[in-house]
Amino acid sequence: MTEEIFTIAKALVSPTEAEEGVLQRLCAGAERELRSALRDGVAAEDCADLFLCAAAWLAAANLAGSRNETGAVRVGDISVGGGSWGDAALRMRRQAWKIMAPYCGGDGFTFVGVLG
């Protein structure tokens, strides 16, 4: 599934040649992250289309979040788009977990290192 995830993620963030290797690794990580979040008895293949999109969004969000520039595309004096890559990354992460919520044990939110 990682190659399919990479193809989708690549379309979302248009990585530079230098970013492609990083994005491939992020896709593998996103796949593992989502697989580990699936409820018992649910396989990635049970929700393959949503799983592929969600994993691609997570990987793309991780790459986009590392970019400092805005998400605008400039051609000469014309700019299309806008906003920051950080904002886009946050929206992609939220959407990924939202569409996977019916298949996962939680909503993607966990406490880490909180003393109880």
Jmol script that loads the backbone (N, CA, C; Angstrom):
load data "model"
ATOM      1  N   MET A   1       0.817  -1.207   0.000  1.00  0.00           N
ATOM      2  CA  MET A   1       0.000   0.000   0.000  1.00  0.00           C
ATOM      3  C   MET A   1       0.856   1.265   0.000  1.00  0.00           C
ATOM      4  N   THR A   2       2.091   1.151   0.421  1.00  0.00           N
ATOM      5  CA  THR A   2       2.927   2.345   0.567  1.00  0.00           C
ATOM      6  C   THR A   2       3.109   3.086  -0.751  1.00  0.00           C
ATOM      7  N   GLU A   3       3.245   2.357  -1.847  1.00  0.00           N
ATOM      8  CA  GLU A   3       3.415   3.018  -3.147  1.00  0.00           C
ATOM      9  C   GLU A   3       2.160   3.790  -3.548  1.00  0.00           C
ATOM     10  N   GLU A   4       0.992   3.213  -3.271  1.00  0.00           N
ATOM     11  CA  GLU A   4      -0.263   3.913  -3.572  1.00  0.00           C
ATOM     12  C   GLU A   4      -0.392   5.162  -2.703  1.00  0.00           C
ATOM     13  N   ILE A   5      -0.018   5.042  -1.449  1.00  0.00           N
ATOM     14  CA  ILE A   5      -0.056   6.184  -0.535  1.00  0.00           C
ATOM     15  C   ILE A   5       0.884   7.277  -1.045  1.00  0.00           C
ATOM     16  N   PHE A   6       2.077   6.878  -1.472  1.00  0.00           N
ATOM     17  CA  PHE A   6       3.061   7.838  -1.988  1.00  0.00           C
ATOM     18  C   PHE A   6       2.519   8.571  -3.216  1.00  0.00           C
ATOM     19  N   THR A   7       1.868   7.855  -4.109  1.00  0.00           N
ATOM     20  CA  THR A   7       1.315   8.474  -5.319  1.00  0.00           C
ATOM     21  C   THR A   7       0.291   9.548  -4.962  1.00  0.00           C
ATOM     22  N   ILE A   8      -0.557   9.261  -3.996  1.00  0.00           N
ATOM     23  CA  ILE A   8      -1.577  10.234  -3.576  1.00  0.00           C
ATOM     24  C   ILE A   8      -0.920  11.419  -2.865  1.00  0.00           C
ATOM     25  N   ALA A   9      -0.014  11.130  -1.938  1.00  0.00           N
ATOM     26  CA  ALA A   9       0.663  12.190  -1.183  1.00  0.00           C
ATOM     27  C   ALA A   9       1.450  13.107  -2.115  1.00  0.00           C
ATOM     28  N   LYS A  10       2.070  12.526  -3.108  1.00  0.00           N
ATOM     29  CA  LYS A  10       2.847  13.300  -4.078  1.00  0.00           C
ATOM     30  C   LYS A  10       1.947  14.297  -4.811  1.00  0.00           C
ATOM     31  N   ALA A  11       0.738  13.875  -5.142  1.00  0.00           N
ATOM     32  CA  ALA A  11      -0.203  14.775  -5.813  1.00  0.00           C
ATOM     33  C   ALA A  11      -0.655  15.900  -4.882  1.00  0.00           C
ATOM     34  N   LEU A  12      -0.681  15.644  -3.591  1.00  0.00           N
ATOM     35  CA  LEU A  12      -1.140  16.644  -2.627  1.00  0.00           C
ATOM     36  C   LEU A  12      -0.123  17.750  -2.378  1.00  0.00           C
ATOM     37  N   VAL A  13       1.154  17.397  -2.298  1.00  0.00           N
ATOM     38  CA  VAL A  13       2.157  18.391  -1.907  1.00  0.00           C
ATOM     39  C   VAL A  13       3.212  18.695  -2.955  1.00  0.00           C
ATOM     40  N   SER A  14       3.160  18.032  -4.101  1.00  0.00           N
ATOM     41  CA  SER A  14       4.133  18.276  -5.175  1.00  0.00           C
ATOM     42  C   SER A  14       5.554  18.423  -4.621  1.00  0.00           C
ATOM     43  N   PRO A  15       6.132  17.327  -4.118  1.00  0.00           N
ATOM     44  CA  PRO A  15       7.456  17.435  -3.506  1.00  0.00           C
ATOM     45  C   PRO A  15       8.534  17.771  -4.527  1.00  0.00           C
ATOM     46  N   THR A  16       9.549  18.454  -4.049  1.00  0.00           N
ATOM     47  CA  THR A  16      10.719  18.686  -4.892  1.00  0.00           C
ATOM     48  C   THR A  16      11.436  17.346  -5.038  1.00  0.00           C
ATOM     49  N   GLU A  17      12.389  17.307  -5.941  1.00  0.00           N
ATOM     50  CA  GLU A  17      13.165  16.076  -6.121  1.00  0.00           C
ATOM     51  C   GLU A  17      13.859  15.684  -4.813  1.00  0.00           C
ATOM     52  N   ALA A  18      14.347  16.673  -4.098  1.00  0.00           N
ATOM     53  CA  ALA A  18      15.032  16.421  -2.824  1.00  0.00           C
ATOM     54  C   ALA A  18      14.071  15.916  -1.748  1.00  0.00           C
ATOM     55  N   GLU A  19      12.795  16.288  -1.831  1.00  0.00           N
ATOM     56  CA  GLU A  19      11.808  15.890  -0.824  1.00  0.00           C
ATOM     57  C   GLU A  19      11.189  14.524  -1.086  1.00  0.00           C
ATOM     58  N   GLU A  20      11.336  13.999  -2.293  1.00  0.00           N
ATOM     59  CA  GLU A  20      10.658  12.745  -2.644  1.00  0.00           C
ATOM     60  C   GLU A  20      11.055  11.574  -1.755  1.00  0.00           C
ATOM     61  N   GLY A  21      12.336  11.416  -1.467  1.00  0.00           N
ATOM     62  CA  GLY A  21      12.779  10.333  -0.592  1.00  0.00           C
ATOM     63  C   GLY A  21      12.212  10.463   0.809  1.00  0.00           C
ATOM     64  N   VAL A  22      12.170  11.697   1.290  1.00  0.00           N
ATOM     65  CA  VAL A  22      11.592  11.950   2.617  1.00  0.00           C
ATOM     66  C   VAL A  22      10.112  11.598   2.605  1.00  0.00           C
ATOM     67  N   LEU A  23       9.413  12.011   1.556  1.00  0.00           N
ATOM     68  CA  LEU A  23       7.976  11.734   1.478  1.00  0.00           C
ATOM     69  C   LEU A  23       7.711  10.231   1.427  1.00  0.00           C
ATOM     70  N   GLN A  24       8.535   9.471   0.741  1.00  0.00           N
ATOM     71  CA  GLN A  24       8.354   8.015   0.705  1.00  0.00           C
ATOM     72  C   GLN A  24       8.464   7.426   2.110  1.00  0.00           C
ATOM     73  N   ARG A  25       9.427   7.899   2.883  1.00  0.00           N
ATOM     74  CA  ARG A  25       9.579   7.410   4.258  1.00  0.00           C
ATOM     75  C   ARG A  25       8.413   7.851   5.135  1.00  0.00           C
ATOM     76  N   LEU A  26       7.947   9.074   4.922  1.00  0.00           N
ATOM     77  CA  LEU A  26       6.790   9.561   5.677  1.00  0.00           C
ATOM     78  C   LEU A  26       5.544   8.747   5.356  1.00  0.00           C
ATOM     79  N   CYS A  27       5.410   8.308   4.117  1.00  0.00           N
ATOM     80  CA  CYS A  27       4.272   7.480   3.713  1.00  0.00           C
ATOM     81  C   CYS A  27       4.304   6.132   4.433  1.00  0.00           C
ATOM     82  N   ALA A  28       5.486   5.526   4.507  1.00  0.00           N
ATOM     83  CA  ALA A  28       5.627   4.256   5.225  1.00  0.00           C
ATOM     84  C   ALA A  28       5.283   4.442   6.700  1.00  0.00           C
ATOM     85  N   GLY A  29       5.725   5.546   7.271  1.00  0.00           N
ATOM     86  CA  GLY A  29       5.415   5.825   8.671  1.00  0.00           C
ATOM     87  C   GLY A  29       3.943   6.076   8.903  1.00  0.00           C
ATOM     88  N   ALA A  30       3.307   6.811   7.987  1.00  0.00           N
ATOM     89  CA  ALA A  30       1.874   7.090   8.119  1.00  0.00           C
ATOM     90  C   ALA A  30       1.069   5.797   8.013  1.00  0.00           C
ATOM     91  N   GLU A  31       1.494   4.915   7.125  1.00  0.00           N
ATOM     92  CA  GLU A  31       0.806   3.625   6.995  1.00  0.00           C
ATOM     93  C   GLU A  31       0.888   2.837   8.301  1.00  0.00           C
ATOM     94  N   ARG A  32       2.080   2.779   8.890  1.00  0.00           N
ATOM     95  CA  ARG A  32       2.246   2.069  10.168  1.00  0.00           C
ATOM     96  C   ARG A  32       1.420   2.723  11.275  1.00  0.00           C
ATOM     97  N   GLU A  33       1.422   4.054  11.304  1.00  0.00           N
ATOM     98  CA  GLU A  33       0.661   4.782  12.327  1.00  0.00           C
ATOM     99  C   GLU A  33      -0.829   4.460  12.247  1.00  0.00           C
ATOM    100  N   LEU A  34      -1.362   4.489  11.032  1.00  0.00           N
ATOM    101  CA  LEU A  34      -2.790   4.202  10.873  1.00  0.00           C
ATOM    102  C   LEU A  34      -3.119   2.743  11.161  1.00  0.00           C
ATOM    103  N   ARG A  35      -2.266   1.837  10.695  1.00  0.00           N
ATOM    104  CA  ARG A  35      -2.516   0.408  10.965  1.00  0.00           C
ATOM    105  C   ARG A  35      -2.569   0.147  12.472  1.00  0.00           C
ATOM    106  N   SER A  36      -1.692   0.797  13.222  1.00  0.00           N
ATOM    107  CA  SER A  36      -1.659   0.580  14.669  1.00  0.00           C
ATOM    108  C   SER A  36      -2.864   1.200  15.371  1.00  0.00           C
ATOM    109  N   ALA A  37      -3.530   2.137  14.714  1.00  0.00           N
ATOM    110  CA  ALA A  37      -4.693   2.791  15.323  1.00  0.00           C
ATOM    111  C   ALA A  37      -6.011   2.075  15.006  1.00  0.00           C
ATOM    112  N   LEU A  38      -5.987   1.134  14.066  1.00  0.00           N
ATOM    113  CA  LEU A  38      -7.217   0.434  13.693  1.00  0.00           C
ATOM    114  C   LEU A  38      -7.740  -0.392  14.866  1.00  0.00           C
ATOM    115  N   ARG A  39      -9.069  -0.423  14.983  1.00  0.00           N
ATOM    116  CA  ARG A  39      -9.695  -1.238  16.027  1.00  0.00           C
ATOM    117  C   ARG A  39      -9.372  -2.706  15.795  1.00  0.00           C
ATOM    118  N   ASP A  40      -9.426  -3.495  16.854  1.00  0.00           N
ATOM    119  CA  ASP A  40      -9.243  -4.940  16.719  1.00  0.00           C
ATOM    120  C   ASP A  40     -10.282  -5.486  15.745  1.00  0.00           C
ATOM    121  N   GLY A  41      -9.834  -6.338  14.865  1.00  0.00           N
ATOM    122  CA  GLY A  41     -10.728  -6.947  13.892  1.00  0.00           C
ATOM    123  C   GLY A  41     -10.902  -6.164  12.607  1.00  0.00           C
ATOM    124  N   VAL A  42     -10.326  -4.965  12.546  1.00  0.00           N
ATOM    125  CA  VAL A  42     -10.415  -4.138  11.337  1.00  0.00           C
ATOM    126  C   VAL A  42      -9.050  -4.139  10.662  1.00  0.00           C
ATOM    127  N   ALA A  43      -9.043  -4.462   9.372  1.00  0.00           N
ATOM    128  CA  ALA A  43      -7.810  -4.448   8.588  1.00  0.00           C
ATOM    129  C   ALA A  43      -7.844  -3.254   7.643  1.00  0.00           C
ATOM    130  N   ALA A  44      -6.686  -2.804   7.246  1.00  0.00           N
ATOM    131  CA  ALA A  44      -6.593  -1.675   6.313  1.00  0.00           C
ATOM    132  C   ALA A  44      -7.356  -1.975   5.028  1.00  0.00           C
ATOM    133  N   GLU A  45      -7.355  -3.226   4.619  1.00  0.00           N
ATOM    134  CA  GLU A  45      -8.050  -3.623   3.400  1.00  0.00           C
ATOM    135  C   GLU A  45      -9.565  -3.492   3.527  1.00  0.00           C
ATOM    136  N   ASP A  46     -10.095  -3.505   4.748  1.00  0.00           N
ATOM    137  CA  ASP A  46     -11.535  -3.345   4.973  1.00  0.00           C
ATOM    138  C   ASP A  46     -12.015  -1.945   4.621  1.00  0.00           C
ATOM    139  N   CYS A  47     -11.124  -0.985   4.675  1.00  0.00           N
ATOM    140  CA  CYS A  47     -11.460   0.413   4.394  1.00  0.00           C
ATOM    141  C   CYS A  47     -10.377   1.005   3.497  1.00  0.00           C
ATOM    142  N   ALA A  48      -9.973   0.251   2.500  1.00  0.00           N
ATOM    143  CA  ALA A  48      -8.777   0.567   1.705  1.00  0.00           C
ATOM    144  C   ALA A  48      -8.780   1.971   1.112  1.00  0.00           C
ATOM    145  N   ASP A  49      -9.868   2.381   0.484  1.00  0.00           N
ATOM    146  CA  ASP A  49      -9.883   3.704  -0.147  1.00  0.00           C
ATOM    147  C   ASP A  49      -9.676   4.826   0.871  1.00  0.00           C
ATOM    148  N   LEU A  50     -10.394   4.749   1.977  1.00  0.00           N
ATOM    149  CA  LEU A  50     -10.233   5.773   3.017  1.00  0.00           C
ATOM    150  C   LEU A  50      -8.863   5.673   3.678  1.00  0.00           C
ATOM    151  N   PHE A  51      -8.400   4.458   3.886  1.00  0.00           N
ATOM    152  CA  PHE A  51      -7.088   4.248   4.493  1.00  0.00           C
ATOM    153  C   PHE A  51      -5.987   4.876   3.648  1.00  0.00           C
ATOM    154  N   LEU A  52      -6.036   4.644   2.338  1.00  0.00           N
ATOM    155  CA  LEU A  52      -5.024   5.204   1.445  1.00  0.00           C
ATOM    156  C   LEU A  52      -5.027   6.727   1.489  1.00  0.00           C
ATOM    157  N   CYS A  53      -6.218   7.320   1.432  1.00  0.00           N
ATOM    158  CA  CYS A  53      -6.314   8.782   1.477  1.00  0.00           C
ATOM    159  C   CYS A  53      -5.839   9.332   2.809  1.00  0.00           C
ATOM    160  N   ALA A  54      -6.263   8.717   3.898  1.00  0.00           N
ATOM    161  CA  ALA A  54      -5.874   9.202   5.221  1.00  0.00           C
ATOM    162  C   ALA A  54      -4.366   9.104   5.423  1.00  0.00           C
ATOM    163  N   ALA A  55      -3.778   7.991   5.029  1.00  0.00           N
ATOM    164  CA  ALA A  55      -2.325   7.839   5.178  1.00  0.00           C
ATOM    165  C   ALA A  55      -1.580   8.853   4.314  1.00  0.00           C
ATOM    166  N   ALA A  56      -2.083   9.092   3.109  1.00  0.00           N
ATOM    167  CA  ALA A  56      -1.460  10.090   2.232  1.00  0.00           C
ATOM    168  C   ALA A  56      -1.566  11.480   2.837  1.00  0.00           C
ATOM    169  N   TRP A  57      -2.721  11.810   3.416  1.00  0.00           N
ATOM    170  CA  TRP A  57      -2.882  13.106   4.058  1.00  0.00           C
ATOM    171  C   TRP A  57      -1.921  13.256   5.230  1.00  0.00           C
ATOM    172  N   LEU A  58      -1.763  12.204   6.029  1.00  0.00           N
ATOM    173  CA  LEU A  58      -0.834  12.282   7.162  1.00  0.00           C
ATOM    174  C   LEU A  58       0.599  12.486   6.691  1.00  0.00           C
ATOM    175  N   ALA A  59       1.009  11.729   5.679  1.00  0.00           N
ATOM    176  CA  ALA A  59       2.375  11.875   5.165  1.00  0.00           C
ATOM    177  C   ALA A  59       2.579  13.255   4.546  1.00  0.00           C
ATOM    178  N   ALA A  60       1.608  13.696   3.759  1.00  0.00           N
ATOM    179  CA  ALA A  60       1.701  15.015   3.127  1.00  0.00           C
ATOM    180  C   ALA A  60       1.727  16.112   4.190  1.00  0.00           C
ATOM    181  N   ALA A  61       0.935  15.933   5.239  1.00  0.00           N
ATOM    182  CA  ALA A  61       0.908  16.922   6.327  1.00  0.00           C
ATOM    183  C   ALA A  61       2.262  17.011   7.013  1.00  0.00           C
ATOM    184  N   ASN A  62       2.904  15.873   7.211  1.00  0.00           N
ATOM    185  CA  ASN A  62       4.218  15.882   7.854  1.00  0.00           C
ATOM    186  C   ASN A  62       5.255  16.589   6.999  1.00  0.00           C
ATOM    187  N   LEU A  63       5.179  16.396   5.690  1.00  0.00           N
ATOM    188  CA  LEU A  63       6.112  17.107   4.812  1.00  0.00           C
ATOM    189  C   LEU A  63       5.752  18.590   4.737  1.00  0.00           C
ATOM    190  N   ALA A  64       4.476  18.879   4.556  1.00  0.00           N
ATOM    191  CA  ALA A  64       4.034  20.269   4.431  1.00  0.00           C
ATOM    192  C   ALA A  64       4.350  21.066   5.690  1.00  0.00           C
ATOM    193  N   GLY A  65       4.205  20.432   6.840  1.00  0.00           N
ATOM    194  CA  GLY A  65       4.483  21.116   8.097  1.00  0.00           C
ATOM    195  C   GLY A  65       5.935  21.519   8.256  1.00  0.00           C
ATOM    196  N   SER A  66       6.822  20.874   7.512  1.00  0.00           N
ATOM    197  CA  SER A  66       8.239  21.208   7.603  1.00  0.00           C
ATOM    198  C   SER A  66       8.633  22.358   6.675  1.00  0.00           C
ATOM    199  N   ARG A  67       7.714  22.759   5.821  1.00  0.00           N
ATOM    200  CA  ARG A  67       8.012  23.849   4.881  1.00  0.00           C
ATOM    201  C   ARG A  67       7.782  25.188   5.549  1.00  0.00           C
ATOM    202  N   ASN A  68       8.638  26.146   5.241  1.00  0.00           N
ATOM    203  CA  ASN A  68       8.530  27.468   5.846  1.00  0.00           C
ATOM    204  C   ASN A  68       7.754  28.458   4.999  1.00  0.00           C
ATOM    205  N   GLU A  69       7.734  28.244   3.703  1.00  0.00           N
ATOM    206  CA  GLU A  69       7.090  29.207   2.822  1.00  0.00           C
ATOM    207  C   GLU A  69       5.572  29.003   2.812  1.00  0.00           C
ATOM    208  N   THR A  70       4.866  29.911   2.182  1.00  0.00           N
ATOM    209  CA  THR A  70       3.417  29.781   2.073  1.00  0.00           C
ATOM    210  C   THR A  70       3.087  28.766   1.003  1.00  0.00           C
ATOM    211  N   GLY A  71       1.825  28.363   0.968  1.00  0.00           N
ATOM    212  CA  GLY A  71       1.366  27.385  -0.002  1.00  0.00           C
ATOM    213  C   GLY A  71       0.952  27.997  -1.319  1.00  0.00           C
ATOM    214  N   ALA A  72       1.320  29.211  -1.570  1.00  0.00           N
ATOM    215  CA  ALA A  72       0.930  29.892  -2.803  1.00  0.00           C
ATOM    216  C   ALA A  72       1.823  29.475  -3.965  1.00  0.00           C
ATOM    217  N   VAL A  73       1.248  29.473  -5.150  1.00  0.00           N
ATOM    218  CA  VAL A  73       1.993  29.215  -6.370  1.00  0.00           C
ATOM    219  C   VAL A  73       2.090  30.537  -7.104  1.00  0.00           C
ATOM    220  N   ARG A  74       3.304  30.937  -7.481  1.00  0.00           N
ATOM    221  CA  ARG A  74       3.514  32.225  -8.146  1.00  0.00           C
ATOM    222  C   ARG A  74       3.931  32.010  -9.589  1.00  0.00           C
ATOM    223  N   VAL A  75       3.277  32.753 -10.474  1.00  0.00           N
ATOM    224  CA  VAL A  75       3.668  32.804 -11.879  1.00  0.00           C
ATOM    225  C   VAL A  75       3.780  34.279 -12.219  1.00  0.00           C
ATOM    226  N   GLY A  76       5.008  34.767 -12.334  1.00  0.00           N
ATOM    227  CA  GLY A  76       5.204  36.193 -12.567  1.00  0.00           C
ATOM    228  C   GLY A  76       4.673  36.988 -11.395  1.00  0.00           C
ATOM    229  N   ASP A  77       3.758  37.919 -11.680  1.00  0.00           N
ATOM    230  CA  ASP A  77       3.162  38.752 -10.637  1.00  0.00           C
ATOM    231  C   ASP A  77       1.871  38.178 -10.082  1.00  0.00           C
ATOM    232  N   ILE A  78       1.465  37.020 -10.556  1.00  0.00           N
ATOM    233  CA  ILE A  78       0.190  36.428 -10.145  1.00  0.00           C
ATOM    234  C   ILE A  78       0.447  35.332  -9.116  1.00  0.00           C
ATOM    235  N   SER A  79      -0.299  35.377  -8.026  1.00  0.00           N
ATOM    236  CA  SER A  79      -0.195  34.370  -6.979  1.00  0.00           C
ATOM    237  C   SER A  79      -1.533  33.651  -6.846  1.00  0.00           C
ATOM    238  N   VAL A  80      -1.484  32.325  -6.859  1.00  0.00           N
ATOM    239  CA  VAL A  80      -2.695  31.523  -6.698  1.00  0.00           C
ATOM    240  C   VAL A  80      -2.541  30.713  -5.423  1.00  0.00           C
ATOM    241  N   GLY A  81      -3.560  30.698  -4.593  1.00  0.00           N
ATOM    242  CA  GLY A  81      -3.497  29.953  -3.343  1.00  0.00           C
ATOM    243  C   GLY A  81      -3.205  30.895  -2.205  1.00  0.00           C
ATOM    244  N   GLY A  82      -2.461  30.434  -1.265  1.00  0.00           N
ATOM    245  CA  GLY A  82      -2.108  31.255  -0.120  1.00  0.00           C
ATOM    246  C   GLY A  82      -2.240  30.462   1.156  1.00  0.00           C
ATOM    247  N   GLY A  83      -2.023  31.100   2.251  1.00  0.00           N
ATOM    248  CA  GLY A  83      -2.033  30.414   3.529  1.00  0.00           C
ATOM    249  C   GLY A  83      -0.685  29.766   3.772  1.00  0.00           C
ATOM    250  N   SER A  84      -0.509  29.280   4.946  1.00  0.00           N
ATOM    251  CA  SER A  84       0.778  28.662   5.268  1.00  0.00           C
ATOM    252  C   SER A  84       0.696  27.157   5.114  1.00  0.00           C
ATOM    253  N   TRP A  85       1.837  26.543   4.898  1.00  0.00           N
ATOM    254  CA  TRP A  85       1.893  25.087   4.828  1.00  0.00           C
ATOM    255  C   TRP A  85       1.526  24.500   6.185  1.00  0.00           C
ATOM    256  N   GLY A  86       1.855  25.197   7.270  1.00  0.00           N
ATOM    257  CA  GLY A  86       1.495  24.703   8.599  1.00  0.00           C
ATOM    258  C   GLY A  86      -0.002  24.595   8.781  1.00  0.00           C
ATOM    259  N   ASP A  87      -0.737  25.587   8.296  1.00  0.00           N
ATOM    260  CA  ASP A  87      -2.203  25.543   8.368  1.00  0.00           C
ATOM    261  C   ASP A  87      -2.754  24.396   7.531  1.00  0.00           C
ATOM    262  N   ALA A  88      -2.195  24.225   6.342  1.00  0.00           N
ATOM    263  CA  ALA A  88      -2.630  23.134   5.465  1.00  0.00           C
ATOM    264  C   ALA A  88      -2.346  21.785   6.112  1.00  0.00           C
ATOM    265  N   ALA A  89      -1.188  21.671   6.753  1.00  0.00           N
ATOM    266  CA  ALA A  89      -0.817  20.424   7.416  1.00  0.00           C
ATOM    267  C   ALA A  89      -1.808  20.080   8.523  1.00  0.00           C
ATOM    268  N   LEU A  90      -2.182  21.058   9.302  1.00  0.00           N
ATOM    269  CA  LEU A  90      -3.140  20.836  10.382  1.00  0.00           C
ATOM    270  C   LEU A  90      -4.477  20.367   9.837  1.00  0.00           C
ATOM    271  N   ARG A  91      -4.951  20.993   8.766  1.00  0.00           N
ATOM    272  CA  ARG A  91      -6.228  20.586   8.156  1.00  0.00           C
ATOM    273  C   ARG A  91      -6.153  19.161   7.599  1.00  0.00           C
ATOM    274  N   MET A  92      -5.034  18.807   6.974  1.00  0.00           N
ATOM    275  CA  MET A  92      -4.898  17.454   6.432  1.00  0.00           C
ATOM    276  C   MET A  92      -4.891  16.410   7.547  1.00  0.00           C
ATOM    277  N   ARG A  93      -4.186  16.703   8.642  1.00  0.00           N
ATOM    278  CA  ARG A  93      -4.162  15.753   9.771  1.00  0.00           C
ATOM    279  C   ARG A  93      -5.558  15.556  10.346  1.00  0.00           C
ATOM    280  N   ARG A  94      -6.264  16.647  10.549  1.00  0.00           N
ATOM    281  CA  ARG A  94      -7.625  16.551  11.097  1.00  0.00           C
ATOM    282  C   ARG A  94      -8.530  15.732  10.193  1.00  0.00           C
ATOM    283  N   GLN A  95      -8.459  15.990   8.898  1.00  0.00           N
ATOM    284  CA  GLN A  95      -9.308  15.275   7.955  1.00  0.00           C
ATOM    285  C   GLN A  95      -8.960  13.789   7.919  1.00  0.00           C
ATOM    286  N   ALA A  96      -7.679  13.473   7.970  1.00  0.00           N
ATOM    287  CA  ALA A  96      -7.257  12.072   7.958  1.00  0.00           C
ATOM    288  C   ALA A  96      -7.857  11.310   9.129  1.00  0.00           C
ATOM    289  N   TRP A  97      -7.743  11.875  10.323  1.00  0.00           N
ATOM    290  CA  TRP A  97      -8.274  11.189  11.496  1.00  0.00           C
ATOM    291  C   TRP A  97      -9.798  11.185  11.506  1.00  0.00           C
ATOM    292  N   LYS A  98     -10.405  12.205  10.941  1.00  0.00           N
ATOM    293  CA  LYS A  98     -11.870  12.265  10.890  1.00  0.00           C
ATOM    294  C   LYS A  98     -12.435  11.140  10.024  1.00  0.00           C
ATOM    295  N   ILE A  99     -11.838  10.921   8.849  1.00  0.00           N
ATOM    296  CA  ILE A  99     -12.397   9.881   7.985  1.00  0.00           C
ATOM    297  C   ILE A  99     -12.075   8.476   8.485  1.00  0.00           C
ATOM    298  N   MET A 100     -11.045   8.354   9.302  1.00  0.00           N
ATOM    299  CA  MET A 100     -10.696   7.035   9.835  1.00  0.00           C
ATOM    300  C   MET A 100     -11.364   6.740  11.179  1.00  0.00           C
ATOM    301  N   ALA A 101     -12.021   7.717  11.769  1.00  0.00           N
ATOM    302  CA  ALA A 101     -12.619   7.550  13.095  1.00  0.00           C
ATOM    303  C   ALA A 101     -13.507   6.308  13.215  1.00  0.00           C
ATOM    304  N   PRO A 102     -14.342   5.996  12.224  1.00  0.00           N
ATOM    305  CA  PRO A 102     -15.189   4.801  12.375  1.00  0.00           C
ATOM    306  C   PRO A 102     -14.391   3.487  12.437  1.00  0.00           C
ATOM    307  N   TYR A 103     -13.164   3.492  11.995  1.00  0.00           N
ATOM    308  CA  TYR A 103     -12.352   2.282  11.927  1.00  0.00           C
ATOM    309  C   TYR A 103     -11.277   2.212  12.999  1.00  0.00           C
ATOM    310  N   CYS A 104     -11.074   3.301  13.704  1.00  0.00           N
ATOM    311  CA  CYS A 104     -10.015   3.376  14.705  1.00  0.00           C
ATOM    312  C   CYS A 104     -10.596   3.321  16.103  1.00  0.00           C
ATOM    313  N   GLY A 105      -9.743   2.987  17.049  1.00  0.00           N
ATOM    314  CA  GLY A 105     -10.170   2.872  18.431  1.00  0.00           C
ATOM    315  C   GLY A 105     -10.450   4.225  19.078  1.00  0.00           C
ATOM    316  N   GLY A 106      -9.910   5.297  18.516  1.00  0.00           N
ATOM    317  CA  GLY A 106     -10.095   6.617  19.102  1.00  0.00           C
ATOM    318  C   GLY A 106     -10.147   7.643  18.012  1.00  0.00           C
ATOM    319  N   ASP A 107      -9.922   8.887  18.393  1.00  0.00           N
ATOM    320  CA  ASP A 107      -9.997   9.985  17.427  1.00  0.00           C
ATOM    321  C   ASP A 107      -8.620  10.494  17.027  1.00  0.00           C
ATOM    322  N   GLY A 108      -7.579   9.707  17.309  1.00  0.00           N
ATOM    323  CA  GLY A 108      -6.221  10.119  16.970  1.00  0.00           C
ATOM    324  C   GLY A 108      -5.574  10.968  18.046  1.00  0.00           C
ATOM    325  N   PHE A 109      -6.285  11.209  19.144  1.00  0.00           N
ATOM    326  CA  PHE A 109      -5.757  12.017  20.231  1.00  0.00           C
ATOM    327  C   PHE A 109      -5.319  11.103  21.364  1.00  0.00           C
ATOM    328  N   THR A 110      -4.131  11.279  21.846  1.00  0.00           N
ATOM    329  CA  THR A 110      -3.664  10.508  22.979  1.00  0.00           C
ATOM    330  C   THR A 110      -2.856  11.404  23.904  1.00  0.00           C
ATOM    331  N   PHE A 111      -2.836  11.047  25.171  1.00  0.00           N
ATOM    332  CA  PHE A 111      -1.971  11.707  26.130  1.00  0.00           C
ATOM    333  C   PHE A 111      -0.655  10.947  26.158  1.00  0.00           C
ATOM    334  N   VAL A 112       0.432  11.658  26.086  1.00  0.00           N
ATOM    335  CA  VAL A 112       1.746  11.019  26.130  1.00  0.00           C
ATOM    336  C   VAL A 112       2.521  11.639  27.264  1.00  0.00           C
ATOM    337  N   GLY A 113       3.009  10.798  28.160  1.00  0.00           N
ATOM    338  CA  GLY A 113       3.843  11.277  29.252  1.00  0.00           C
ATOM    339  C   GLY A 113       3.101  12.053  30.317  1.00  0.00           C
ATOM    340  N   VAL A 114       1.795  11.859  30.429  1.00  0.00           N
ATOM    341  CA  VAL A 114       1.019  12.547  31.445  1.00  0.00           C
ATOM    342  C   VAL A 114       0.950  11.680  32.693  1.00  0.00           C
ATOM    343  N   LEU A 115       1.421  12.217  33.789  1.00  0.00           N
ATOM    344  CA  LEU A 115       1.368  11.473  35.044  1.00  0.00           C
ATOM    345  C   LEU A 115      -0.051  11.529  35.604  1.00  0.00           C
ATOM    346  N   GLY A 116      -0.554  10.395  36.010  1.00  0.00           N
ATOM    347  CA  GLY A 116      -1.943  10.330  36.409  1.00  0.00           C
ATOM    348  C   GLY A 116      -2.166  10.326  37.834  1.00  0.00           C
TER     349      GLY A 116
END
end "model"
wireframe off; spacefill off
backbone 0.3
color backbone group
